[in-house]
């Protein structure tokens, strides 16, 4: 293994909280930069960022400001396909934490990507009309460029690693060198004397999040049980769908991380519906905040959560009812034990150990 010091450029210039389709990827990208800045193996860290991130980055970083990607879709496409490689500083490595590389030009230095999922393939198969064909084609070609040009592909789970190996074979390519780095978490500084009440439910306009099903099942469950505590919905509804007129339902648009975590430490349970994830961060965040996770039973969440939390089958209302009922009866000591288990499994030190080792051991790509 090559133990020489690493020099790394990380691109965040195309990431904005108000525009991102994935708050999880946004938060993870910032978290990686903060952790890279603390690692002695990385002798030089350069960050390419836009000005909306100025108060989110650690002090004393070498930041190069590039605002064009934050000005709209065309700016982001230009950055992805041309600008980021032109702005690369000549460090030994360039990391693209969103996982999509240029298919118009080769990288100017060794390339590392963090691939979060194969969502566009899931949509092509299950929701072909939900995303435009040009967008699907764009991300397909960009991901294939990552698989072709990256010296190392980092992923969040074994499930995602298997997905990208499958995609490489289907595209007629040799599967890339892949390292399952995972995602790191830290426990929130939550007061222990807060009286918890109500639920937090995540909503999204994207079909794989099953928001319509969540609304239907929560409403039915509430009618059956007479649950009168507040139900906080975070996110937006799909088009042509309206919020039911329920007195104890509260709707919040996208919440900044601090506000979201403040809400988590005040509710009894988080409800997380999904048909497809590469990882699924909110159930982990819920347990760490002391809220019981109630989540869809899909491959990624099974891998990430193990036996922690209560899962349900997306085609069985009865399993959802049983999971939510169990969550509301779950003692705080059990949630705390799950939090310890999840924090030991998903912590930043282990994630960065894997990143550093993966960069040092990565083979050359020709």
N, C-alpha and C positions, 0 to 999 in steps of 0.2 A: 504494500500500500504506500502511495506517495504521501508523505507527511509534511511536505513543504507548505508554508503558509499560503492561504488562498486569497485571491483578490476577486471581488464580486461586484457586479453592477446589477441592481434590481429595478425593474421597471414598474412604477406605479402611476405613470402620467395619464393613463387611460382610465383610471378608476375614480369615480365620484359617488358619494353616498346617495345623492338625490336621484341619480340615474341608473345605478347598478340594478341588474336583475337579480342579483344574489347578494344579500347583505352578509351572508356567511363567508363568501369568497372575499368580499371587501375587508371584513374584519380579520380574516386569516392572513391576507396579504400584508396588512399593517402589522399584525402580530409577528409575522416572520421577520420583517425588517427590524422590529424592536429586539428580537432575539438574536438576529445576526450581529447587531451592534454590540452585543455582550460577549461574543465568542472570540477567544484569543486566537483560534486557528485562522480567523479571517483578518488578515493584516490590513486590508483596505476594502471599505464598503462604500459604494457610490449608489445614490438613489436618484432615479429619474422620476420627478413628481410634478403635479400641477398645484397651483396655489390654493386650491380648496383643501389641500392636505396639510397646509402649513402648521396648523395647531395640533395636528395628530401625530407628527413625527418626533422622535427623540431629538433633544438638543445635540449640537456638536456633530451632526451628520454632514457628510459631503453630499449636498443636495443640488442637483441640476434641474432648474425649473423649465418645464415644457408645457405650456398651457393650451396649445392647439388641440390636443386630443380631448380636452374637456369642453370644447365648443360645439359639439354635435357629432352625429353619426359619421359624417364624412371625415371629420377630424380624427376620429378613432380608427376608421378604416385606413386612412393615410398613415397613422402612427403604427398600426399593426403591420402593415405591408411594407413600409419604407422607413418611416421616421425613427422608430426605435433602434434599428440597426445603424442608421446614420448617427444617432446620438450616443451610441455605445462608446464607452470611454477608453477601451483598450485594456480593461481588466481581464484577468484570465477567464472569467466566467460571466455570462449574461443569464440572469434568471428571469423568466416570464411567469409570474405567479398565477396568471389566469389560464395558462396552458396552451395558448394558440399562437403559432409561429407564422411568419410570412411565407406565402407560397410563391412570391414574386422574385425573391432573392435569397441567397444563402446567408447564414449568419456570419458576422465578421470575426467571431471568437467562439469559444466553446459554449454551447447552448445547454441550459438546463430548463426544464419546464415542470410546472406543477399541474397535473391534470386531475380535475375534480370529479368528472363523470363523463358518460357518453350520452348526455341528455338529448342531443340532436338526433342520435340514432333511435332512441326510445320514441321521440316524437315522430320521426319518419315512419315508424312501424305502427304506433298507437294513436297518434293525433296528427295525421298528415296535413290537415287543413288549418291547424292552429298556428302554424308558423309558415311564412312565405317560403316558396321554393328557392328563391335567391338566397335568403338567409340560411336555410339549411345547407345549400351547396357551399356557401362561403365558409361556414364553420366546419363542414366536412373536410374541405380542402385545407383549411388552416390547421385542423387537428392532424391530418395526414402529414402536413409539413413538419409538425412537431415530432411525430413518430419517425420521420425520415431523417431529420437533421439534428435532433437533440442527442447529446452524448449520454444524458441520463434523464429519464422521466420519473419524477416523484409522484406518488399518489397518496390519497388519504386512507384507503382501505385495500385489503386483498381483493374485494369485489371489483373495485375500479381498476386495479391492476389486471385482473382477468378480462375485464371489458376491453381495455386498450390492446392487450395481446390479441384478443379475438378480432378487433377491428384491423389491426395490422395484417393478420393472416388473410382476412377477407379482401384487403386492398392489394394483396400480392407482395407484401413487404415482410422482411425479417422482423419478428417482434423486438421492440426496443429494449435496451437495458433499463430495468425498472426497479425502483426502490420504494417500498411502502413506508413512507415517513410518518404518516398519521397527522393528527391535529392536536395541538397542545391547549390546555385550559388552565386557568387558575381560579381558585375559589373566590367568590365575591365576598366583600367585607360586609356581610349582612348582620344587622342587629338580631340578637336571639330573642328579644322580647316583643317582636311584632306579632300582633294577632292576625293570623291569616284568614282570608275569606275569599270565596269565589274561584273562578276559573279564568285561565288565559288560553285563548284559542287562536291559532295562526290561520290567516286567510291569504289568498293569493289569486290573481286573475289567471294564472297558468294552470292548464288542465291537470297536470300530474299532481297538484296539491289537493285535489278533490274537495274544494271548498263547498261546492253545492251539496255534496254528500255530508260534509261536516255540519252545514246549516240544517239540513233535513234531520240528521240523527240527533243533533243537540236539541232541536226543537221538540222532537218526539220524546226524547229522554226526559226533558223538562216537564212535558205534559204528564208523563207517567209518574214522575217522582215528586212533582211540586217544588223542585229546587228553586229557591227564591234569592240566593246570593247572586252578586253581580257576575256576569259573564263578559269578559273583556276580549273583544276581537281585535287583533292587530293585523293590518293589511287591507287590501282592496278586494272587492268581489269581482267575479268574472262579468264580462259585458252582458247586458240585458238581465241582470239579476239584482234584486233589491233586498235590503235588509228587512227581515220580518219585524213587525211592530210588537216588540217585547220590551216591557218596562225595565227589566233588569239587564238587558243587553247593552253594552257600551262599545262603540266603534272608535278605534284609534287608527289614523293613517300610519304610515311607516314611522317607527320610533327610533330615535338615535340610541346607540348602544346603552348609554347611561340610563335613559328613561325606560328602555326595555328591561334592563336588569332590575331597576327599582320596582317595576311592576311585578317581575318574577318573584321577588322576595316577599310579596304581599298576598299572593294567591295560594290556594291549596294544591292546585294541579295545573299542569300544562297539557293541552290536547293538541296532538300533532298528526295530521292526516297527510299521507303521501302515497303515491304509487311507485315512485322511483326517486332514489337519492344515491349520491356517491358516498355520503357520510351521514348527514342528518345531525346538525349541531344542536338544535334547540332542546331535544330531550336530555342531552348531557348537561347543558346549561341549566335546565330546570332542576335536575337533581342536585347540582352544586349549589343552587340558590335555595334549596330546601323545599321546592315544589315537586309533587309527585309526577313523574312523566307517564303520560298515556299516549301510546304511539302505534302507528301502523306497523304490522308485522311484515317487513320486506327484507330482502337479503342484506342491505347495508345496515339497517338498524339492528338486525339480529347480531351482526358482527360487532358493531360499535357498542351496543348496550349489554349484550350477553343476557344475564338473568336480572338485570336492573330495570325497574319500572314495570308497567303493565301494558302488554301489547294486545292488539285486536286485529281481526281479519277484516279487510276492506269489503268483503262481500257478506259479512255476518253482523247484523245489528245486535244480535244477542251477545256476541263476543265483545262488541264495543260497550254495551251496557254493563257487562260483567267487569270489564277492565276499569271503567270509570267508577263503578261502585266500589271496587277494591281500592282504587286510588284514594277515594274520599275517606276510606276507613284505615288507610295506611298510617301507622304511627310514625312520628318524626324520627325516632331512633332507626327505623328501617331505611328511611330516605337518607339519613346521615351515613349509614353503613354503605349504601349504594354510592353515595358521593365519594367516599374514601376509595372504593373500588375503582370507580371511573377516573378519579384523579390520578391514581397510581398507574392506570392503563394509558391515559391520554394526558401526558404532561410535557411541558415544553422542553425540559432537559433531554428526554428521550427523543423527541422529534428532532431537535437540533443535532444530537449525536448521530442520528441516521442521515440527516442532511449532509453534515460535514464528511462522514465516512463515505457517503454516496458520491460526493464531489471528488474526494481524494482517490477513490477507486474506479471512477468511471473510465470506460474504454474510449479510445478515440473513435470518431465517426468520420468516415471518408465520403 
